[in-house]
Amino acid sequence: QVQFVESGGGLVQSGGSLNLSCVVSGIDFSNYAVGWYRQSPGKQRELVAVITSVRSFHYGDSVKGRCTVSRDNLEHEVKLQIYSLTSDDTAVYYCNAVSGYTAYWGQGTQVTVSS
C-alpha cells in the first residue's frame, strides 16, 4: 500500500518562505520521479516542481527562480522550498510520485499565504 505523509503546510507570511516535506512508503522510491503540484480554487492543478530518478529538475513557470526541490532516497523523502511568497501561492499542495504510467498522489496539504 502506497502512503504519503505530507507536512509543513499551514499559514505563512507574504514575502516569507514555505517548506514542505513528503515521505512516501510502499514504492521503490529511488525509481520514481517525485515532486509537488498545487491547485487553487477554480484553477487546474499545476506543476510546482519535480525531481526525477536521475535528479533532473522541472519547475513550474510560476515558481521558477524562487523554488527548490530535493529528494532523499534513503529517507524516501521529497522536500519543497518556495521563497518570496505571494497570495498567488495559496493553494492545496499535492505530493506526487510517478514511474512510467504509474502515478500516486498524496492527500494534499493546504498552504495559505497571508498579507
C-alpha positions, -999 to +999 in steps of 0.1 A: +000+000+000+013+034-010+012+060+017+022+097+017+029+117+048+029+154+038+039+181+063+047+217+066+016+234+053-005+260+070-005+297+073+026+315+060+035+352+057+036+370+024+073+376+015+083+346+036+092+311+027+075+277+026+089+244+035+071+212+026+081+176+032+066+144+018+076+109+029+064+081+007+062+044+016+052+014-004+071+021-036+106+017-049+112+054-042+145+058-060+130+047-093+102+073-092+101+109-102+087+128-072+076+163-066+048+187-060+018+201-077-007+226-064-043+236-070-061+268-062-099+272-061-113+274-096-079+266-112-064+235-127-038+216-108-004+228-119+032+217-117+053+232-089+085+212-090+096+176-098+129+159-094+133+127-115+150+095-105+182+107-123+179+141-105+169+163-133+146+191-123+114+206-137+098+237-122+066+254-130+067+288-146+051+305-116+078+294-092+109+294-113+138+312-097+123+310-062+118+273-056+140+244-047+130+207-048+152+179-033+150+143-026+165+118-001+162+083-014+173+067+018+146+085+038+120+083+009+115+120+012+110+148-012+112+184+000+100+217-014+111+252-006+094+283-021+107+318-013+092+353-017+057+340-012+027+359-025-011+354-023-008+336-056+010+308-038-021+300-018-032+265-028-035+229-018-001+213-024+000+177-035+029+153-033+033+131-064+053+100-074+054+088-110+071+059-127+062+052-163+024+050-164+020+046-127+012+077-106+004+082-070-008+113-052-008+124-016-039+137+001-027+174-002-018+200+024-033+235+025-010+264+023-024+299+028-002+330+023-013+359+045-005+395+038 
